[in-house]
């Protein structure tokens, strides 16, 4: 039953991360052809923003070593296809293949910045500056990911002002939008509202913010609802609940796209996503990965008699 709730966005753009953030954590290699088929199926299900791959060094993320081979296979996909780039070398590789949506990946904490980028927070921002500038000069849309926005496995709770400083710095570099990452899944709704309010107080418009929640403590949907109530209209999710974070061992899967769509459908919020087609896609991918999807909605819908 659809029961709208006043004050929520009429439409939410789902930023699908399963093909990148989801598959990068697989222990066995996923064939390039399977990845390409996955993206095509996601687009056919109605997803309009599908993060395709990452142009990182193969030793960092071996699962995405086939970026140059994969991206041309997606030329006919009727969706935006953002790609992650860590530095100018990655940007060069992405632009050479015609990528028009670029993402950089920063950290709100020093420990994660050191482990993930081998730099301090400020050094990583300096590394991103020419990447963002060159991408913008080339007409690309740039997204800034900010990880560890709510908690860090080494540093513990992350102060809101610390997150706001780095978030503002990413936007000041020229990023078009910002994705707030709950990398280890420790956020709760009040914390989400506090961070969003603090960003607004520093002049960051809600319309430039997306949210990226992990479901470690079962809070991803409640945190998403808190963000929607604040006016956020972009939510990251991963088909079938695939993925986590290879640099944060306590992290579990991303918010499952199917679980998100079930909630949004019930609230009467438009997404353009066909839930049945999306569920079938996640079942298809789970079969290729050799294990069931962790998404509760996928399990419920695929086991109906």
Residue pairs with C-beta under 8 A, 6 or more apart in sequence:
1 266
2 265
2 266
2 267
2 268
3 266
3 267
3 268
4 267
4 268
4 269
5 267
7 229
8 228
8 229
8 267
8 269
9 228
9 231
9 232
9 233
9 269
10 269
10 270
11 233
11 269
11 270
11 271
12 228
12 233
12 234
12 235
12 264
12 269
12 270
12 271
13 48
13 49
13 233
13 234
13 235
13 271
14 47
14 48
14 49
14 235
14 236
14 237
14 257
14 260
14 261
14 271
14 273
15 49
15 51
15 82
15 179
15 210
15 212
15 234
15 235
15 236
15 237
16 42
16 47
16 49
16 50
16 51
16 236
16 237
16 238
16 239
16 257
17 51
17 212
17 236
17 237
17 238
17 243
17 254
18 38
18 42
18 238
18 239
18 240
18 242
18 243
18 254
18 257
18 285
19 35
19 38
19 39
19 42
19 50
19 51
19 52
19 53
20 51
20 52
20 53
20 54
20 64
20 83
20 84
21 51
21 238
21 242
21 243
21 254
22 238
22 239
22 240
22 242
22 243
22 254
23 30
23 35
23 38
23 63
23 64
23 242
23 243
24 54
24 61
24 63
24 64
24 243
24 246
25 63
25 242
25 243
25 244
25 245
25 246
26 63
26 289
29 62
29 63
30 63
30 288
30 289
32 66
32 69
32 70
32 73
33 73
34 285
34 288
35 53
35 66
35 70
36 70
36 73
36 74
38 239
38 281
38 285
39 50
39 52
39 74
39 77
39 79
39 81
40 74
40 77
41 277
41 281
41 284
42 50
42 79
42 239
42 278
42 281
43 50
43 77
43 78
43 79
44 277
44 281
45 273
45 274
45 277
45 278
45 281
46 271
46 272
46 273
46 274
46 277
46 278
47 79
47 257
47 272
47 273
47 278
48 79
48 80
48 272
49 79
49 80
49 82
50 77
50 79
50 80
50 81
50 82
51 81
51 82
51 83
51 84
51 103
52 70
52 71
52 74
52 81
52 82
52 83
53 64
53 66
53 67
53 70
53 71
53 83
53 84
54 61
54 64
54 67
54 83
54 84
54 85
54 86
54 90
55 64
55 67
55 83
55 84
55 85
55 86
55 90
55 91
55 93
55 94
56 64
56 84
56 85
56 86
56 90
57 86
58 64
58 65
60 86
61 246
67 83
67 93
67 94
68 93
68 97
71 81
71 83
71 94
71 97
71 98
71 99
72 97
74 81
80 100
80 101
80 141
81 99
81 101
82 99
82 101
82 102
82 103
82 141
82 143
83 94
83 99
83 101
83 102
83 103
84 90
84 103
84 104
84 105
84 145
85 91
85 93
85 94
85 102
85 103
85 104
85 131
85 135
86 104
86 105
86 117
87 127
87 131
88 130
88 131
88 134
90 131
91 102
91 131
91 134
91 135
94 102
95 135
95 138
95 140
99 140
100 139
100 140
100 141
101 140
101 141
101 142
101 143
102 131
102 135
102 140
102 141
102 142
102 143
103 142
103 143
103 144
103 145
103 179
104 128
104 131
104 132
104 142
104 143
104 144
104 145
104 170
104 175
105 116
105 117
105 145
105 147
106 113
106 117
106 121
106 124
106 125
106 128
106 144
106 145
106 146
106 147
106 166
106 170
107 113
107 116
107 117
107 121
107 124
107 146
107 147
107 148
107 166
108 121
108 146
108 147
108 148
108 149
108 152
108 158
108 162
108 163
108 166
108 167
109 121
109 148
109 152
109 154
109 155
109 158
109 162
110 120
110 121
110 155
111 152
111 154
111 155
112 147
112 148
112 152
112 154
112 183
112 247
112 248
113 119
113 120
113 121
113 123
113 124
114 120
115 247
116 147
116 247
117 123
117 124
117 127
119 127
121 166
125 166
125 169
125 170
125 173
128 144
128 170
128 173
129 173
132 142
132 144
132 173
132 174
132 175
133 173
133 174
135 142
136 142
136 174
141 176
141 177
142 174
142 175
142 176
143 175
143 176
143 177
143 178
143 179
143 210
144 167
144 170
144 171
144 173
144 175
144 177
144 178
144 179
145 179
145 181
145 212
146 163
146 166
146 167
146 170
146 178
146 179
146 180
146 181
147 181
147 183
147 245
148 155
148 158
148 181
148 183
148 184
149 158
149 163
149 167
149 180
149 181
149 182
149 183
149 187
149 195
150 157
150 158
150 163
150 182
150 184
150 186
150 187
150 191
150 192
150 195
151 157
151 158
151 182
151 183
151 184
151 186
151 187
152 158
152 183
152 184
153 184
153 248
153 249
153 250
157 186
160 194
160 195
160 198
161 198
163 180
163 195
163 198
164 195
164 198
164 199
164 202
164 204
167 178
167 180
167 199
167 204
168 199
168 202
168 203
168 204
170 178
171 178
171 204
171 208
176 208
177 208
177 209
177 210
177 234
178 204
178 208
178 209
178 210
179 209
179 210
179 211
179 212
179 234
179 236
180 195
180 209
180 210
180 211
180 212
181 212
182 211
182 212
182 213
182 214
182 220
182 223
183 214
183 245
183 248
183 251
184 214
184 216
184 245
184 248
184 250
184 251
185 213
185 214
185 215
185 216
185 217
185 219
185 220
185 251
185 252
186 216
186 217
187 213
187 219
187 223
188 219
188 222
188 223
189 219
189 222
189 223
189 225
189 226
190 226
192 211
192 223
192 226
192 227
192 230
193 226
193 229
193 230
196 206
196 209
196 227
196 230
196 232
197 230
199 209
200 206
206 230
206 231
206 232
207 231
207 233
209 232
209 234
210 232
210 234
210 235
210 236
211 223
211 224
211 227
211 232
211 234
211 235
211 236
212 236
212 254
212 255
213 219
213 220
213 223
213 224
213 236
213 254
213 255
214 220
214 244
214 245
214 251
214 252
214 253
214 254
214 255
215 221
215 241
215 252
215 253
215 254
215 255
215 256
216 250
216 251
216 252
220 254
220 255
220 259
221 255
221 259
221 260
221 263
224 235
224 255
224 260
224 263
225 263
227 235
228 235
228 269
235 255
235 260
236 254
236 255
237 254
237 255
237 256
237 257
237 259
237 260
238 253
238 254
238 255
238 256
238 257
239 256
239 257
239 258
239 278
239 281
239 282
239 285
240 256
240 257
240 258
240 281
240 282
240 285
240 286
240 293
240 294
240 295
240 298
241 253
241 254
241 255
241 256
241 258
241 259
241 293
241 294
241 295
241 298
242 253
242 254
242 285
242 293
243 253
243 254
244 251
244 252
244 253
244 254
245 251
253 294
256 282
256 293
256 294
256 295
256 296
256 297
256 298
257 273
257 278
257 282
257 295
258 275
258 278
258 279
258 282
258 295
258 297
258 298
258 301
259 295
259 296
259 297
261 271
261 273
261 275
261 278
261 297
262 275
262 297
264 270
264 271
265 271
265 275
275 297
275 301
276 301
279 297
279 298
279 301
279 302
282 293
282 295
282 298
283 293
283 298
283 302
285 293
286 292
286 293
286 298
292 299
293 299
293 302
